[in-house]
Amino acid sequence: MNSSISLKSFAIFGVIFTFVLGCLLHFVYGLSGNNYYVGFFSPVNESVWEHLKLVFYAWLIYGLICYPLLKDTTHNYWLALALGPLLANLFIIIFFYTYSGIMGHSIFIFNILSFLIACVIAGYTFYKVLTLPDYGPCYNLLGFLFIISMIFLFAYFTYHPLDIPLFTDWGAKS
């Protein structure tokens, strides 16, 4: 089996893994009895920001599982692991605010479909970046630092949200 077929398989399985784990992560905070630490990686409310954790952490877990299997046969691993969820989450933000702005409200099925599309974007980006020429350790370091930064940002803004629409709890009763 050639490496591009293997990488495609890893990316496709990653899309499925991320979608399933992301859906499960949606409920983990509530099931934990609203455990403070679980809130670092699972949504604590219905804001767009909190839901960005679903793609980010599910894909990160998948990437960490795959790392020992792919590290010696691929290039740009940490860059790929960072850019996949980044582009997926940018899609979620743009799609959500575009359609909900037009419709005037959030639509559950659109949110699920956008999450699925975001998982595909993460997988496709991961695959494409892994198949690019080796950009060297500097780009991998940037990808790794981006991942670490996002972990800290998710943790911080979960309990210290800004007063902007990205952090608005769409499920809160008025």
C-alpha positions as CSV (number, residue, x, y, z in Angstrom):
1,M,0.0,0.0,0.0
2,N,1.5,3.4,-0.9
3,S,1.7,6.2,1.6
4,S,-0.9,8.4,-0.1
5,I,-3.5,5.8,0.2
6,S,-2.6,5.3,3.9
7,L,-2.7,9.0,4.6
8,K,-6.1,9.2,2.9
9,S,-7.3,6.4,5.1
10,F,-6.0,8.1,8.2
11,A,-7.7,11.4,7.1
12,I,-11.1,9.7,6.4
13,F,-11.0,7.8,9.6
14,G,-10.1,11.0,11.4
15,V,-13.2,12.7,10.0
16,I,-15.4,9.9,11.3
17,F,-13.5,9.8,14.7
18,T,-13.8,13.5,15.1
19,F,-17.5,13.6,14.3
20,V,-18.4,10.8,16.7
21,L,-16.1,12.0,19.5
22,G,-17.1,15.6,19.0
23,C,-20.8,14.7,19.3
24,L,-20.0,12.8,22.5
25,L,-17.9,15.7,23.9
26,H,-20.9,17.9,23.6
27,F,-22.5,16.1,26.5
28,V,-19.5,15.3,28.7
29,Y,-19.6,18.5,30.8
30,G,-23.2,17.9,31.8
31,L,-22.6,14.3,32.4
32,S,-19.7,15.1,34.7
33,G,-21.9,17.2,36.9
34,N,-20.5,20.4,35.5
35,N,-17.0,19.5,36.6
36,Y,-14.8,22.6,36.3
37,Y,-11.9,20.8,34.7
38,V,-14.0,19.0,32.1
39,G,-15.2,22.4,31.0
40,F,-11.7,23.0,29.6
41,F,-12.3,20.6,26.7
42,S,-16.1,20.2,26.6
43,P,-18.7,22.9,26.0
44,V,-20.1,24.5,29.1
45,N,-22.8,26.4,27.3
46,E,-24.3,26.9,23.8
47,S,-22.0,29.6,22.6
48,V,-20.2,29.3,19.3
49,W,-16.8,29.5,21.2
50,E,-17.6,26.6,23.3
51,H,-18.6,24.5,20.3
52,L,-15.3,25.1,18.6
53,K,-13.8,22.8,21.2
54,L,-15.6,19.9,19.6
55,V,-13.5,19.9,16.4
56,F,-10.4,21.1,18.1
57,Y,-10.2,18.5,20.9
58,A,-11.6,15.6,19.0
59,W,-9.1,16.2,16.1
60,L,-6.3,16.8,18.6
61,I,-7.0,13.5,20.3
62,Y,-7.1,11.7,17.0
63,G,-3.8,13.4,15.9
64,L,-2.1,12.4,19.1
65,I,-3.2,8.8,18.7
66,C,-1.9,8.8,15.1
67,Y,1.4,10.5,15.8
68,P,3.4,7.4,16.7
69,L,2.1,5.8,13.5
70,L,2.8,8.7,11.1
71,K,5.6,10.7,12.6
72,D,8.4,8.9,10.6
73,T,6.6,8.8,7.3
74,T,5.1,12.3,7.0
75,H,6.1,15.9,6.9
76,N,4.7,18.9,8.6
77,Y,2.8,16.8,11.2
78,W,2.2,19.5,13.9
79,L,1.4,22.1,11.2
80,A,-1.2,19.7,9.7
81,L,-2.6,19.0,13.2
82,A,-3.0,22.7,13.9
83,L,-4.3,23.9,10.5
84,G,-7.0,21.2,10.2
85,P,-9.0,22.3,13.2
86,L,-8.2,26.0,12.6
87,L,-9.8,26.0,9.1
88,A,-12.7,23.8,10.4
89,N,-13.4,26.2,13.2
90,L,-13.2,29.3,10.9
91,F,-15.8,27.5,8.7
92,I,-18.1,27.0,11.7
93,I,-17.9,30.6,12.7
94,I,-18.5,32.0,9.2
95,F,-21.2,29.5,8.4
96,F,-23.0,30.0,11.8
97,Y,-23.1,33.8,11.7
98,T,-24.0,33.9,8.0
99,Y,-27.0,31.6,8.1
100,S,-28.2,32.6,11.6
101,G,-27.9,36.3,10.6
102,I,-30.0,35.6,7.5
103,M,-32.5,33.4,9.3
104,G,-32.6,35.4,12.5
105,H,-32.0,32.3,14.7
106,S,-30.0,29.1,15.0
107,I,-31.2,25.9,13.3
108,F,-30.2,22.7,14.9
109,I,-29.8,20.6,11.7
110,F,-27.6,23.4,10.1
111,N,-25.4,23.3,13.2
112,I,-25.0,19.5,12.9
113,L,-24.3,19.7,9.2
114,S,-21.8,22.5,9.7
115,F,-20.0,20.4,12.3
116,L,-19.9,17.4,9.8
117,I,-18.5,19.7,7.1
118,A,-16.0,21.1,9.5
119,C,-14.8,17.6,10.3
120,V,-14.3,17.0,6.6
121,I,-12.4,20.3,6.3
122,A,-10.1,19.2,9.2
123,G,-9.5,15.8,7.6
124,Y,-8.9,17.3,4.1
125,T,-6.5,20.0,5.4
126,F,-4.6,17.4,7.5
127,Y,-4.1,15.2,4.5
128,K,-3.1,18.0,2.2
129,V,-0.6,19.5,4.6
130,L,0.9,16.1,5.3
131,T,1.5,15.5,1.6
132,L,3.2,18.9,1.0
133,P,7.0,19.1,0.8
134,D,8.8,19.2,4.1
135,Y,8.7,22.8,5.3
136,G,11.2,22.1,8.1
137,P,11.0,22.2,11.8
138,C,10.1,25.9,12.1
139,Y,6.6,25.3,10.6
140,N,6.1,22.3,12.8
141,L,7.1,24.4,15.8
142,L,4.6,27.1,14.8
143,G,1.9,24.4,14.5
144,F,2.8,23.0,17.9
145,L,2.8,26.5,19.5
146,F,-0.6,27.2,17.9
147,I,-2.1,24.0,19.5
148,I,-0.7,24.9,22.9
149,S,-2.0,28.4,22.6
150,M,-5.5,27.2,21.7
151,I,-5.5,24.9,24.7
152,F,-4.8,27.8,26.9
153,L,-7.3,30.1,25.1
154,F,-10.1,27.5,25.4
155,A,-9.3,27.1,29.1
156,Y,-9.2,30.8,29.8
157,F,-12.2,32.0,27.8
158,T,-14.4,29.2,29.0
159,Y,-14.5,30.8,32.4
160,H,-13.6,34.4,31.4
161,P,-15.6,35.0,28.2
162,L,-15.5,38.3,26.5
163,D,-18.7,40.3,26.0
164,I,-18.9,39.7,22.2
165,P,-21.3,37.5,20.2
166,L,-18.8,34.6,19.8
167,F,-19.2,34.0,23.5
168,T,-23.0,34.5,23.7
169,D,-24.8,31.5,25.1
170,W,-27.4,30.8,22.4
171,G,-29.2,28.4,24.7
172,A,-29.7,30.8,27.6
173,K,-33.2,31.8,28.3
174,S,-34.0,35.6,28.0
